[in-house]
Amino acid sequence: MTHAVSRLRAERLARSLKPFVARGSRAPRCERCRVIPSHCLCDWRPQVAARSAMCLVMHDVESLKPSNTGWLIADVIAETTAFVWQRTEVDPALPALLSDPQWQPYLVFPGEFVVPERVVSRVATESGRRPLFILLDATWSEARKMFRKSPYLEHLPVLSLQPEQLSRYTLRRSKRDDHFCTAEVAALCLELAGDVEASAALDAYLDVFTEHYLAAKFQRVIDTDDEPHRRLKTFMPA
């Protein structure tokens, strides 16, 4: 079963002039979950419903990185779209999605970089329109550039998250403790929108993905009865 990020990855690979090799590893990986086969994550994909939708605007090679967590969002949230960011060209489907009246789009970005008039801290639920969260999936420096150079996003309200907890994601770290991986941001957005079960499922899925990824990297045996796996099991299909 494919989803928006896996299709984006396939399109990006088709355009590549040479194979993409993840830093520090040449081991074969499962095409479905991007973890080496001995630590495959495919049997741990949760199934939950959500009213919210996600739109990932991804920097050029993000879909190719095994550690990318936008893939996890698309695994969990059925209505996830994904687009490659380009400074000079825009996929016409992206502005069409943003103008669809069924959605209330929110561009998720730190409020300190935005004029105060655009910043919101809550998700409106009374309008009848469903939340659509636009996430810039990139490194922090890349995301700032994408934010500045995407005029089709300039009219959108900016949802500024102020979570109290520090990031738990350990595969790729920002230099700032208040920056989160893309899946963490998505889980926080889902919680704000009232999609509490989907938020918890994505949060648990991220923890299990991280455990499988690091266990594969350091050649550790996975304990499928540990706390993250037990938590994720509550969102697995019967």
mmCIF file of the C-alpha atoms, coordinates in Angstrom:
data_MODEL
# 
_entry.id   MODEL 
# 
loop_
_atom_site.group_PDB 
_atom_site.id 
_atom_site.type_symbol 
_atom_site.label_atom_id 
_atom_site.label_alt_id 
_atom_site.label_comp_id 
_atom_site.label_asym_id 
_atom_site.label_entity_id 
_atom_site.label_seq_id 
_atom_site.pdbx_PDB_ins_code 
_atom_site.Cartn_x 
_atom_site.Cartn_y 
_atom_site.Cartn_z 
_atom_site.occupancy 
_atom_site.B_iso_or_equiv 
_atom_site.pdbx_formal_charge 
_atom_site.auth_seq_id 
_atom_site.auth_comp_id 
_atom_site.auth_asym_id 
_atom_site.auth_atom_id 
_atom_site.pdbx_PDB_model_num 
ATOM 1   C CA . MET A 1 1   ? 0.000   0.000  0.000   1.00 0.00 ? 1   MET A CA 1 
ATOM 2   C CA . THR A 1 2   ? 1.467   3.348  -1.065  1.00 0.00 ? 2   THR A CA 1 
ATOM 3   C CA . HIS A 1 3   ? 0.815   6.823  0.280   1.00 0.00 ? 3   HIS A CA 1 
ATOM 4   C CA . ALA A 1 4   ? 1.730   10.397 -0.631  1.00 0.00 ? 4   ALA A CA 1 
ATOM 5   C CA . VAL A 1 5   ? 5.272   10.334 0.764   1.00 0.00 ? 5   VAL A CA 1 
ATOM 6   C CA . SER A 1 6   ? 6.163   6.957  -0.737  1.00 0.00 ? 6   SER A CA 1 
ATOM 7   C CA . ARG A 1 7   ? 4.897   8.165  -4.134  1.00 0.00 ? 7   ARG A CA 1 
ATOM 8   C CA . LEU A 1 8   ? 6.948   11.348 -3.767  1.00 0.00 ? 8   LEU A CA 1 
ATOM 9   C CA . ARG A 1 9   ? 9.990   9.236  -2.944  1.00 0.00 ? 9   ARG A CA 1 
ATOM 10  C CA . ALA A 1 10  ? 9.447   7.079  -6.044  1.00 0.00 ? 10  ALA A CA 1 
ATOM 11  C CA . GLU A 1 11  ? 9.143   10.188 -8.225  1.00 0.00 ? 11  GLU A CA 1 
ATOM 12  C CA . ARG A 1 12  ? 12.309  11.671 -6.698  1.00 0.00 ? 12  ARG A CA 1 
ATOM 13  C CA . LEU A 1 13  ? 14.263  8.447  -7.241  1.00 0.00 ? 13  LEU A CA 1 
ATOM 14  C CA . ALA A 1 14  ? 13.116  8.360  -10.856 1.00 0.00 ? 14  ALA A CA 1 
ATOM 15  C CA . ARG A 1 15  ? 14.656  11.820 -11.363 1.00 0.00 ? 15  ARG A CA 1 
ATOM 16  C CA . SER A 1 16  ? 17.942  10.939 -9.641  1.00 0.00 ? 16  SER A CA 1 
ATOM 17  C CA . LEU A 1 17  ? 21.068  10.549 -11.739 1.00 0.00 ? 17  LEU A CA 1 
ATOM 18  C CA . LYS A 1 18  ? 22.687  8.298  -9.117  1.00 0.00 ? 18  LYS A CA 1 
ATOM 19  C CA . PRO A 1 19  ? 21.377  6.128  -6.253  1.00 0.00 ? 19  PRO A CA 1 
ATOM 20  C CA . PHE A 1 20  ? 20.662  7.845  -2.954  1.00 0.00 ? 20  PHE A CA 1 
ATOM 21  C CA . VAL A 1 21  ? 22.689  6.311  -0.099  1.00 0.00 ? 21  VAL A CA 1 
ATOM 22  C CA . ALA A 1 22  ? 21.770  7.196  3.481   1.00 0.00 ? 22  ALA A CA 1 
ATOM 23  C CA . ARG A 1 23  ? 24.649  8.646  5.454   1.00 0.00 ? 23  ARG A CA 1 
ATOM 24  C CA . GLY A 1 24  ? 26.596  6.011  7.376   1.00 0.00 ? 24  GLY A CA 1 
ATOM 25  C CA . SER A 1 25  ? 24.804  3.004  5.963   1.00 0.00 ? 25  SER A CA 1 
ATOM 26  C CA . ARG A 1 26  ? 24.738  0.967  2.780   1.00 0.00 ? 26  ARG A CA 1 
ATOM 27  C CA . ALA A 1 27  ? 22.596  -1.825 4.223   1.00 0.00 ? 27  ALA A CA 1 
ATOM 28  C CA . PRO A 1 28  ? 19.519  -2.889 2.223   1.00 0.00 ? 28  PRO A CA 1 
ATOM 29  C CA . ARG A 1 29  ? 16.287  -1.466 3.627   1.00 0.00 ? 29  ARG A CA 1 
ATOM 30  C CA . CYS A 1 30  ? 12.666  -2.514 3.549   1.00 0.00 ? 30  CYS A CA 1 
ATOM 31  C CA . GLU A 1 31  ? 11.014  -0.547 0.744   1.00 0.00 ? 31  GLU A CA 1 
ATOM 32  C CA . ARG A 1 32  ? 7.888   -0.106 2.848   1.00 0.00 ? 32  ARG A CA 1 
ATOM 33  C CA . CYS A 1 33  ? 9.243   1.167  6.196   1.00 0.00 ? 33  CYS A CA 1 
ATOM 34  C CA . ARG A 1 34  ? 12.875  2.141  5.301   1.00 0.00 ? 34  ARG A CA 1 
ATOM 35  C CA . VAL A 1 35  ? 14.355  0.076  8.175   1.00 0.00 ? 35  VAL A CA 1 
ATOM 36  C CA . ILE A 1 36  ? 16.674  -2.886 7.520   1.00 0.00 ? 36  ILE A CA 1 
ATOM 37  C CA . PRO A 1 37  ? 14.658  -6.125 7.126   1.00 0.00 ? 37  PRO A CA 1 
ATOM 38  C CA . SER A 1 38  ? 15.786  -7.675 10.426  1.00 0.00 ? 38  SER A CA 1 
ATOM 39  C CA . HIS A 1 39  ? 14.168  -4.734 12.275  1.00 0.00 ? 39  HIS A CA 1 
ATOM 40  C CA . CYS A 1 40  ? 11.252  -4.131 9.899   1.00 0.00 ? 40  CYS A CA 1 
ATOM 41  C CA . LEU A 1 41  ? 8.469   -1.885 11.177  1.00 0.00 ? 41  LEU A CA 1 
ATOM 42  C CA . CYS A 1 42  ? 5.737   -2.892 8.721   1.00 0.00 ? 42  CYS A CA 1 
ATOM 43  C CA . ASP A 1 43  ? 3.738   -5.014 11.160  1.00 0.00 ? 43  ASP A CA 1 
ATOM 44  C CA . TRP A 1 44  ? 3.514   -2.109 13.618  1.00 0.00 ? 44  TRP A CA 1 
ATOM 45  C CA . ARG A 1 45  ? 1.578   0.387  11.522  1.00 0.00 ? 45  ARG A CA 1 
ATOM 46  C CA . PRO A 1 46  ? -1.396  1.682  13.567  1.00 0.00 ? 46  PRO A CA 1 
ATOM 47  C CA . GLN A 1 47  ? -4.909  2.249  12.232  1.00 0.00 ? 47  GLN A CA 1 
ATOM 48  C CA . VAL A 1 48  ? -6.845  5.243  13.533  1.00 0.00 ? 48  VAL A CA 1 
ATOM 49  C CA . ALA A 1 49  ? -9.334  7.765  12.178  1.00 0.00 ? 49  ALA A CA 1 
ATOM 50  C CA . ALA A 1 50  ? -8.775  11.518 12.124  1.00 0.00 ? 50  ALA A CA 1 
ATOM 51  C CA . ARG A 1 51  ? -10.824 14.531 11.121  1.00 0.00 ? 51  ARG A CA 1 
ATOM 52  C CA . SER A 1 52  ? -7.687  16.554 10.429  1.00 0.00 ? 52  SER A CA 1 
ATOM 53  C CA . ALA A 1 53  ? -5.502  16.316 7.349   1.00 0.00 ? 53  ALA A CA 1 
ATOM 54  C CA . MET A 1 54  ? -1.787  16.899 6.805   1.00 0.00 ? 54  MET A CA 1 
ATOM 55  C CA . CYS A 1 55  ? 0.018   18.611 3.936   1.00 0.00 ? 55  CYS A CA 1 
ATOM 56  C CA . LEU A 1 56  ? 3.764   18.030 3.835   1.00 0.00 ? 56  LEU A CA 1 
ATOM 57  C CA . VAL A 1 57  ? 5.833   20.484 1.818   1.00 0.00 ? 57  VAL A CA 1 
ATOM 58  C CA . MET A 1 58  ? 9.119   18.620 1.647   1.00 0.00 ? 58  MET A CA 1 
ATOM 59  C CA . HIS A 1 59  ? 12.614  19.823 0.838   1.00 0.00 ? 59  HIS A CA 1 
ATOM 60  C CA . ASP A 1 60  ? 14.183  18.108 -2.143  1.00 0.00 ? 60  ASP A CA 1 
ATOM 61  C CA . VAL A 1 61  ? 15.765  15.014 -0.548  1.00 0.00 ? 61  VAL A CA 1 
ATOM 62  C CA . GLU A 1 62  ? 13.642  14.641 2.599   1.00 0.00 ? 62  GLU A CA 1 
ATOM 63  C CA . SER A 1 63  ? 11.515  11.853 1.130   1.00 0.00 ? 63  SER A CA 1 
ATOM 64  C CA . LEU A 1 64  ? 14.709  9.865  0.447   1.00 0.00 ? 64  LEU A CA 1 
ATOM 65  C CA . LYS A 1 65  ? 16.061  9.972  4.000   1.00 0.00 ? 65  LYS A CA 1 
ATOM 66  C CA . PRO A 1 66  ? 15.347  6.795  6.031   1.00 0.00 ? 66  PRO A CA 1 
ATOM 67  C CA . SER A 1 67  ? 15.144  8.903  9.201   1.00 0.00 ? 67  SER A CA 1 
ATOM 68  C CA . ASN A 1 68  ? 12.452  11.198 7.771   1.00 0.00 ? 68  ASN A CA 1 
ATOM 69  C CA . THR A 1 69  ? 9.321   11.131 9.951   1.00 0.00 ? 69  THR A CA 1 
ATOM 70  C CA . GLY A 1 70  ? 6.939   12.660 7.426   1.00 0.00 ? 70  GLY A CA 1 
ATOM 71  C CA . TRP A 1 71  ? 6.612   9.084  6.196   1.00 0.00 ? 71  TRP A CA 1 
ATOM 72  C CA . LEU A 1 72  ? 5.195   8.089  9.598   1.00 0.00 ? 72  LEU A CA 1 
ATOM 73  C CA . ILE A 1 73  ? 2.561   10.824 9.373   1.00 0.00 ? 73  ILE A CA 1 
ATOM 74  C CA . ALA A 1 74  ? 1.376   9.487  6.014   1.00 0.00 ? 74  ALA A CA 1 
ATOM 75  C CA . ASP A 1 75  ? 1.295   5.975  7.502   1.00 0.00 ? 75  ASP A CA 1 
ATOM 76  C CA . VAL A 1 76  ? -1.077  7.087  10.259  1.00 0.00 ? 76  VAL A CA 1 
ATOM 77  C CA . ILE A 1 77  ? -3.149  9.949  8.782   1.00 0.00 ? 77  ILE A CA 1 
ATOM 78  C CA . ALA A 1 78  ? -5.001  8.751  5.693   1.00 0.00 ? 78  ALA A CA 1 
ATOM 79  C CA . GLU A 1 79  ? -5.582  12.253 4.315   1.00 0.00 ? 79  GLU A CA 1 
ATOM 80  C CA . THR A 1 80  ? -1.947  13.237 3.952   1.00 0.00 ? 80  THR A CA 1 
ATOM 81  C CA . THR A 1 81  ? -0.673  14.988 0.837   1.00 0.00 ? 81  THR A CA 1 
ATOM 82  C CA . ALA A 1 82  ? 2.974   15.648 0.026   1.00 0.00 ? 82  ALA A CA 1 
ATOM 83  C CA . PHE A 1 83  ? 4.694   18.057 -2.334  1.00 0.00 ? 83  PHE A CA 1 
ATOM 84  C CA . VAL A 1 84  ? 8.329   18.735 -3.197  1.00 0.00 ? 84  VAL A CA 1 
ATOM 85  C CA . TRP A 1 85  ? 9.235   22.348 -2.466  1.00 0.00 ? 85  TRP A CA 1 
ATOM 86  C CA . GLN A 1 86  ? 10.760  24.311 -5.328  1.00 0.00 ? 86  GLN A CA 1 
ATOM 87  C CA . ARG A 1 87  ? 11.487  28.007 -5.195  1.00 0.00 ? 87  ARG A CA 1 
ATOM 88  C CA . THR A 1 88  ? 10.514  28.786 -8.786  1.00 0.00 ? 88  THR A CA 1 
ATOM 89  C CA . GLU A 1 89  ? 7.801   26.220 -9.486  1.00 0.00 ? 89  GLU A CA 1 
ATOM 90  C CA . VAL A 1 90  ? 4.685   25.187 -7.596  1.00 0.00 ? 90  VAL A CA 1 
ATOM 91  C CA . ASP A 1 91  ? 2.641   22.057 -8.194  1.00 0.00 ? 91  ASP A CA 1 
ATOM 92  C CA . PRO A 1 92  ? -0.825  23.444 -9.151  1.00 0.00 ? 92  PRO A CA 1 
ATOM 93  C CA . ALA A 1 93  ? -2.407  20.851 -6.866  1.00 0.00 ? 93  ALA A CA 1 
ATOM 94  C CA . LEU A 1 94  ? -0.957  22.597 -3.815  1.00 0.00 ? 94  LEU A CA 1 
ATOM 95  C CA . PRO A 1 95  ? -2.685  26.007 -4.118  1.00 0.00 ? 95  PRO A CA 1 
ATOM 96  C CA . ALA A 1 96  ? -5.826  24.155 -5.239  1.00 0.00 ? 96  ALA A CA 1 
ATOM 97  C CA . LEU A 1 97  ? -5.742  22.157 -2.009  1.00 0.00 ? 97  LEU A CA 1 
ATOM 98  C CA . LEU A 1 98  ? -5.193  25.285 0.091   1.00 0.00 ? 98  LEU A CA 1 
ATOM 99  C CA . SER A 1 99  ? -8.209  27.004 -1.491  1.00 0.00 ? 99  SER A CA 1 
ATOM 100 C CA . ASP A 1 100 ? -10.567 24.014 -1.129  1.00 0.00 ? 100 ASP A CA 1 
ATOM 101 C CA . PRO A 1 101 ? -13.447 25.302 1.046   1.00 0.00 ? 101 PRO A CA 1 
ATOM 102 C CA . GLN A 1 102 ? -13.712 22.068 3.053   1.00 0.00 ? 102 GLN A CA 1 
ATOM 103 C CA . TRP A 1 103 ? -10.372 22.829 4.712   1.00 0.00 ? 103 TRP A CA 1 
ATOM 104 C CA . GLN A 1 104 ? -9.145  25.403 7.210   1.00 0.00 ? 104 GLN A CA 1 
ATOM 105 C CA . PRO A 1 105 ? -5.414  25.550 6.475   1.00 0.00 ? 105 PRO A CA 1 
ATOM 106 C CA . TYR A 1 106 ? -2.836  26.306 9.165   1.00 0.00 ? 106 TYR A CA 1 
ATOM 107 C CA . LEU A 1 107 ? 0.815   26.831 8.333   1.00 0.00 ? 107 LEU A CA 1 
ATOM 108 C CA . VAL A 1 108 ? 2.738   25.457 11.315  1.00 0.00 ? 108 VAL A CA 1 
ATOM 109 C CA . PHE A 1 109 ? 5.773   27.593 12.120  1.00 0.00 ? 109 PHE A CA 1 
ATOM 110 C CA . PRO A 1 110 ? 7.315   29.376 15.129  1.00 0.00 ? 110 PRO A CA 1 
ATOM 111 C CA . GLY A 1 111 ? 5.454   32.618 15.792  1.00 0.00 ? 111 GLY A CA 1 
ATOM 112 C CA . GLU A 1 112 ? 8.616   34.569 16.591  1.00 0.00 ? 112 GLU A CA 1 
ATOM 113 C CA . PHE A 1 113 ? 9.398   34.755 12.858  1.00 0.00 ? 113 PHE A CA 1 
ATOM 114 C CA . VAL A 1 114 ? 5.944   35.983 11.814  1.00 0.00 ? 114 VAL A CA 1 
ATOM 115 C CA . VAL A 1 115 ? 4.088   39.271 12.104  1.00 0.00 ? 115 VAL A CA 1 
ATOM 116 C CA . PRO A 1 116 ? 1.761   38.981 15.130  1.00 0.00 ? 116 PRO A CA 1 
ATOM 117 C CA . GLU A 1 117 ? -1.382  39.475 13.033  1.00 0.00 ? 117 GLU A CA 1 
ATOM 118 C CA . ARG A 1 118 ? -0.880  36.106 11.350  1.00 0.00 ? 118 ARG A CA 1 
ATOM 119 C CA . VAL A 1 119 ? -0.172  34.074 14.471  1.00 0.00 ? 119 VAL A CA 1 
ATOM 120 C CA . VAL A 1 120 ? -2.777  31.832 16.096  1.00 0.00 ? 120 VAL A CA 1 
ATOM 121 C CA . SER A 1 121 ? -2.328  29.478 19.036  1.00 0.00 ? 121 SER A CA 1 
ATOM 122 C CA . ARG A 1 122 ? -5.514  27.417 18.789  1.00 0.00 ? 122 ARG A CA 1 
ATOM 123 C CA . VAL A 1 123 ? -7.352  25.422 16.150  1.00 0.00 ? 123 VAL A CA 1 
ATOM 124 C CA . ALA A 1 124 ? -10.882 26.645 15.396  1.00 0.00 ? 124 ALA A CA 1 
ATOM 125 C CA . THR A 1 125 ? -13.432 23.852 15.532  1.00 0.00 ? 125 THR A CA 1 
ATOM 126 C CA . GLU A 1 126 ? -16.669 25.801 15.310  1.00 0.00 ? 126 GLU A CA 1 
ATOM 127 C CA . SER A 1 127 ? -16.505 26.801 11.620  1.00 0.00 ? 127 SER A CA 1 
ATOM 128 C CA . GLY A 1 128 ? -17.331 23.356 10.276  1.00 0.00 ? 128 GLY A CA 1 
ATOM 129 C CA . ARG A 1 129 ? -14.208 23.358 8.125   1.00 0.00 ? 129 ARG A CA 1 
ATOM 130 C CA . ARG A 1 130 ? -11.737 20.573 8.777   1.00 0.00 ? 130 ARG A CA 1 
ATOM 131 C CA . PRO A 1 131 ? -8.181  21.437 9.899   1.00 0.00 ? 131 PRO A CA 1 
ATOM 132 C CA . LEU A 1 132 ? -5.442  21.101 7.314   1.00 0.00 ? 132 LEU A CA 1 
ATOM 133 C CA . PHE A 1 133 ? -1.964  21.428 8.791   1.00 0.00 ? 133 PHE A CA 1 
ATOM 134 C CA . ILE A 1 134 ? 0.820   22.506 6.425   1.00 0.00 ? 134 ILE A CA 1 
ATOM 135 C CA . LEU A 1 135 ? 4.192   21.261 7.670   1.00 0.00 ? 135 LEU A CA 1 
ATOM 136 C CA . LEU A 1 136 ? 7.511   22.343 6.150   1.00 0.00 ? 136 LEU A CA 1 
ATOM 137 C CA . ASP A 1 137 ? 9.456   19.080 6.230   1.00 0.00 ? 137 ASP A CA 1 
ATOM 138 C CA . ALA A 1 138 ? 13.121  20.061 6.172   1.00 0.00 ? 138 ALA A CA 1 
ATOM 139 C CA . THR A 1 139 ? 16.052  20.974 8.362   1.00 0.00 ? 139 THR A CA 1 
ATOM 140 C CA . TRP A 1 140 ? 15.531  24.162 10.362  1.00 0.00 ? 140 TRP A CA 1 
ATOM 141 C CA . SER A 1 141 ? 17.667  26.320 8.062   1.00 0.00 ? 141 SER A CA 1 
ATOM 142 C CA . GLU A 1 142 ? 15.913  24.902 4.999   1.00 0.00 ? 142 GLU A CA 1 
ATOM 143 C CA . ALA A 1 143 ? 12.475  25.409 6.559   1.00 0.00 ? 143 ALA A CA 1 
ATOM 144 C CA . ARG A 1 144 ? 13.190  29.078 7.231   1.00 0.00 ? 144 ARG A CA 1 
ATOM 145 C CA . LYS A 1 145 ? 14.160  29.559 3.584   1.00 0.00 ? 145 LYS A CA 1 
ATOM 146 C CA . MET A 1 146 ? 11.023  27.728 2.434   1.00 0.00 ? 146 MET A CA 1 
ATOM 147 C CA . PHE A 1 147 ? 8.885   29.912 4.690   1.00 0.00 ? 147 PHE A CA 1 
ATOM 148 C CA . ARG A 1 148 ? 10.389  33.128 3.304   1.00 0.00 ? 148 ARG A CA 1 
ATOM 149 C CA . LYS A 1 149 ? 10.290  32.114 -0.355  1.00 0.00 ? 149 LYS A CA 1 
ATOM 150 C CA . SER A 1 150 ? 6.809   30.587 -0.690  1.00 0.00 ? 150 SER A CA 1 
ATOM 151 C CA . PRO A 1 151 ? 4.426   33.443 -1.566  1.00 0.00 ? 151 PRO A CA 1 
ATOM 152 C CA . TYR A 1 152 ? 1.476   31.038 -1.953  1.00 0.00 ? 152 TYR A CA 1 
ATOM 153 C CA . LEU A 1 153 ? 1.680   30.465 1.831   1.00 0.00 ? 153 LEU A CA 1 
ATOM 154 C CA . GLU A 1 154 ? 1.765   34.124 2.834   1.00 0.00 ? 154 GLU A CA 1 
ATOM 155 C CA . HIS A 1 155 ? -2.007  34.477 3.285   1.00 0.00 ? 155 HIS A CA 1 
ATOM 156 C CA . LEU A 1 156 ? -2.362  31.555 5.679   1.00 0.00 ? 156 LEU A CA 1 
ATOM 157 C CA . PRO A 1 157 ? -2.725  31.796 9.454   1.00 0.00 ? 157 PRO A CA 1 
ATOM 158 C CA . VAL A 1 158 ? 0.397   30.584 11.225  1.00 0.00 ? 158 VAL A CA 1 
ATOM 159 C CA . LEU A 1 159 ? -0.127  28.097 14.027  1.00 0.00 ? 159 LEU A CA 1 
ATOM 160 C CA . SER A 1 160 ? 2.634   28.620 16.570  1.00 0.00 ? 160 SER A CA 1 
ATOM 161 C CA . LEU A 1 161 ? 3.080   25.666 18.921  1.00 0.00 ? 161 LEU A CA 1 
ATOM 162 C CA . GLN A 1 162 ? 4.208   26.249 22.484  1.00 0.00 ? 162 GLN A CA 1 
ATOM 163 C CA . PRO A 1 163 ? 4.638   22.725 23.883  1.00 0.00 ? 163 PRO A CA 1 
ATOM 164 C CA . GLU A 1 164 ? 6.147   22.358 27.326  1.00 0.00 ? 164 GLU A CA 1 
ATOM 165 C CA . GLN A 1 165 ? 7.997   19.125 26.653  1.00 0.00 ? 165 GLN A CA 1 
ATOM 166 C CA . LEU A 1 166 ? 11.362  18.951 24.912  1.00 0.00 ? 166 LEU A CA 1 
ATOM 167 C CA . SER A 1 167 ? 11.838  16.886 21.804  1.00 0.00 ? 167 SER A CA 1 
ATOM 168 C CA . ARG A 1 168 ? 12.275  13.131 22.312  1.00 0.00 ? 168 ARG A CA 1 
ATOM 169 C CA . TYR A 1 169 ? 13.389  12.474 18.753  1.00 0.00 ? 169 TYR A CA 1 
ATOM 170 C CA . THR A 1 170 ? 16.995  11.236 18.723  1.00 0.00 ? 170 THR A CA 1 
ATOM 171 C CA . LEU A 1 171 ? 17.720  10.316 15.104  1.00 0.00 ? 171 LEU A CA 1 
ATOM 172 C CA . ARG A 1 172 ? 18.407  13.853 13.894  1.00 0.00 ? 172 ARG A CA 1 
ATOM 173 C CA . ARG A 1 173 ? 18.756  16.704 16.355  1.00 0.00 ? 173 ARG A CA 1 
ATOM 174 C CA . SER A 1 174 ? 18.230  20.427 15.949  1.00 0.00 ? 174 SER A CA 1 
ATOM 175 C CA . LYS A 1 175 ? 20.583  22.807 17.719  1.00 0.00 ? 175 LYS A CA 1 
ATOM 176 C CA . ARG A 1 176 ? 17.520  24.305 19.406  1.00 0.00 ? 176 ARG A CA 1 
ATOM 177 C CA . ASP A 1 177 ? 15.647  22.314 22.044  1.00 0.00 ? 177 ASP A CA 1 
ATOM 178 C CA . ASP A 1 178 ? 12.318  23.872 21.066  1.00 0.00 ? 178 ASP A CA 1 
ATOM 179 C CA . HIS A 1 179 ? 12.483  22.447 17.544  1.00 0.00 ? 179 HIS A CA 1 
ATOM 180 C CA . PHE A 1 180 ? 10.739  19.145 16.942  1.00 0.00 ? 180 PHE A CA 1 
ATOM 181 C CA . CYS A 1 181 ? 10.809  16.478 14.282  1.00 0.00 ? 181 CYS A CA 1 
ATOM 182 C CA . THR A 1 182 ? 7.962   16.597 11.776  1.00 0.00 ? 182 THR A CA 1 
ATOM 183 C CA . ALA A 1 183 ? 6.004   13.717 13.334  1.00 0.00 ? 183 ALA A CA 1 
ATOM 184 C CA . GLU A 1 184 ? 6.158   15.346 16.783  1.00 0.00 ? 184 GLU A CA 1 
ATOM 185 C CA . VAL A 1 185 ? 4.774   18.571 15.319  1.00 0.00 ? 185 VAL A CA 1 
ATOM 186 C CA . ALA A 1 186 ? 1.981   16.655 13.596  1.00 0.00 ? 186 ALA A CA 1 
ATOM 187 C CA . ALA A 1 187 ? 1.052   14.852 16.825  1.00 0.00 ? 187 ALA A CA 1 
ATOM 188 C CA . LEU A 1 188 ? 0.827   18.171 18.689  1.00 0.00 ? 188 LEU A CA 1 
ATOM 189 C CA . CYS A 1 189 ? -1.363  19.631 15.930  1.00 0.00 ? 189 CYS A CA 1 
ATOM 190 C CA . LEU A 1 190 ? -3.688  16.634 16.040  1.00 0.00 ? 190 LEU A CA 1 
ATOM 191 C CA . GLU A 1 191 ? -4.068  17.014 19.784  1.00 0.00 ? 191 GLU A CA 1 
ATOM 192 C CA . LEU A 1 192 ? -4.959  20.705 19.411  1.00 0.00 ? 192 LEU A CA 1 
ATOM 193 C CA . ALA A 1 193 ? -7.571  19.791 16.801  1.00 0.00 ? 193 ALA A CA 1 
ATOM 194 C CA . GLY A 1 194 ? -9.229  17.242 19.082  1.00 0.00 ? 194 GLY A CA 1 
ATOM 195 C CA . ASP A 1 195 ? -7.888  14.201 17.217  1.00 0.00 ? 195 ASP A CA 1 
ATOM 196 C CA . VAL A 1 196 ? -6.568  12.817 20.479  1.00 0.00 ? 196 VAL A CA 1 
ATOM 197 C CA . GLU A 1 197 ? -6.452  9.140  19.486  1.00 0.00 ? 197 GLU A CA 1 
ATOM 198 C CA . ALA A 1 198 ? -4.618  9.888  16.237  1.00 0.00 ? 198 ALA A CA 1 
ATOM 199 C CA . SER A 1 199 ? -2.176  12.103 18.139  1.00 0.00 ? 199 SER A CA 1 
ATOM 200 C CA . ALA A 1 200 ? -1.425  9.345  20.656  1.00 0.00 ? 200 ALA A CA 1 
ATOM 201 C CA . ALA A 1 201 ? -1.068  6.730  17.909  1.00 0.00 ? 201 ALA A CA 1 
ATOM 202 C CA . LEU A 1 202 ? 1.397   8.848  15.937  1.00 0.00 ? 202 LEU A CA 1 
ATOM 203 C CA . ASP A 1 203 ? 3.332   9.619  19.110  1.00 0.00 ? 203 ASP A CA 1 
ATOM 204 C CA . ALA A 1 204 ? 3.620   5.905  19.947  1.00 0.00 ? 204 ALA A CA 1 
ATOM 205 C CA . TYR A 1 205 ? 4.489   5.022  16.350  1.00 0.00 ? 205 TYR A CA 1 
ATOM 206 C CA . LEU A 1 206 ? 7.331   7.551  16.382  1.00 0.00 ? 206 LEU A CA 1 
ATOM 207 C CA . ASP A 1 207 ? 8.740   6.006  19.562  1.00 0.00 ? 207 ASP A CA 1 
ATOM 208 C CA . VAL A 1 208 ? 8.620   2.495  18.087  1.00 0.00 ? 208 VAL A CA 1 
ATOM 209 C CA . PHE A 1 209 ? 10.118  3.664  14.783  1.00 0.00 ? 209 PHE A CA 1 
ATOM 210 C CA . THR A 1 210 ? 12.968  5.332  16.671  1.00 0.00 ? 210 THR A CA 1 
ATOM 211 C CA . GLU A 1 211 ? 13.582  2.165  18.685  1.00 0.00 ? 211 GLU A CA 1 
ATOM 212 C CA . HIS A 1 212 ? 13.640  -0.050 15.562  1.00 0.00 ? 212 HIS A CA 1 
ATOM 213 C CA . TYR A 1 213 ? 15.864  2.386  13.658  1.00 0.00 ? 213 TYR A CA 1 
ATOM 214 C CA . LEU A 1 214 ? 18.433  2.738  16.439  1.00 0.00 ? 214 LEU A CA 1 
ATOM 215 C CA . ALA A 1 215 ? 18.352  -0.962 17.300  1.00 0.00 ? 215 ALA A CA 1 
ATOM 216 C CA . ALA A 1 216 ? 19.156  -1.727 13.667  1.00 0.00 ? 216 ALA A CA 1 
ATOM 217 C CA . LYS A 1 217 ? 21.939  0.858  13.630  1.00 0.00 ? 217 LYS A CA 1 
ATOM 218 C CA . PHE A 1 218 ? 23.599  -0.516 16.778  1.00 0.00 ? 218 PHE A CA 1 
ATOM 219 C CA . GLN A 1 219 ? 22.714  -4.180 16.113  1.00 0.00 ? 219 GLN A CA 1 
ATOM 220 C CA . ARG A 1 220 ? 20.472  -4.544 19.156  1.00 0.00 ? 220 ARG A CA 1 
ATOM 221 C CA . VAL A 1 221 ? 17.640  -7.028 19.561  1.00 0.00 ? 221 VAL A CA 1 
ATOM 222 C CA . ILE A 1 222 ? 14.202  -5.377 19.743  1.00 0.00 ? 222 ILE A CA 1 
ATOM 223 C CA . ASP A 1 223 ? 12.065  -5.940 22.826  1.00 0.00 ? 223 ASP A CA 1 
ATOM 224 C CA . THR A 1 224 ? 8.523   -5.916 21.430  1.00 0.00 ? 224 THR A CA 1 
ATOM 225 C CA . ASP A 1 225 ? 7.108   -6.048 24.949  1.00 0.00 ? 225 ASP A CA 1 
ATOM 226 C CA . ASP A 1 226 ? 8.643   -2.774 26.089  1.00 0.00 ? 226 ASP A CA 1 
ATOM 227 C CA . GLU A 1 227 ? 6.558   0.280  26.952  1.00 0.00 ? 227 GLU A CA 1 
ATOM 228 C CA . PRO A 1 228 ? 6.533   1.913  23.463  1.00 0.00 ? 228 PRO A CA 1 
ATOM 229 C CA . HIS A 1 229 ? 5.461   -1.308 21.750  1.00 0.00 ? 229 HIS A CA 1 
ATOM 230 C CA . ARG A 1 230 ? 2.763   -2.006 24.353  1.00 0.00 ? 230 ARG A CA 1 
ATOM 231 C CA . ARG A 1 231 ? 1.438   1.521  23.905  1.00 0.00 ? 231 ARG A CA 1 
ATOM 232 C CA . LEU A 1 232 ? 1.365   1.167  20.126  1.00 0.00 ? 232 LEU A CA 1 
ATOM 233 C CA . LYS A 1 233 ? -0.432  -2.196 20.296  1.00 0.00 ? 233 LYS A CA 1 
ATOM 234 C CA . THR A 1 234 ? -3.579  -0.425 21.517  1.00 0.00 ? 234 THR A CA 1 
ATOM 235 C CA . PHE A 1 235 ? -3.853  1.227  18.092  1.00 0.00 ? 235 PHE A CA 1 
ATOM 236 C CA . MET A 1 236 ? -3.196  -1.892 16.016  1.00 0.00 ? 236 MET A CA 1 
ATOM 237 C CA . PRO A 1 237 ? -5.936  -3.581 13.968  1.00 0.00 ? 237 PRO A CA 1 
ATOM 238 C CA . ALA A 1 238 ? -7.483  -6.602 15.658  1.00 0.00 ? 238 ALA A CA 1 
# 
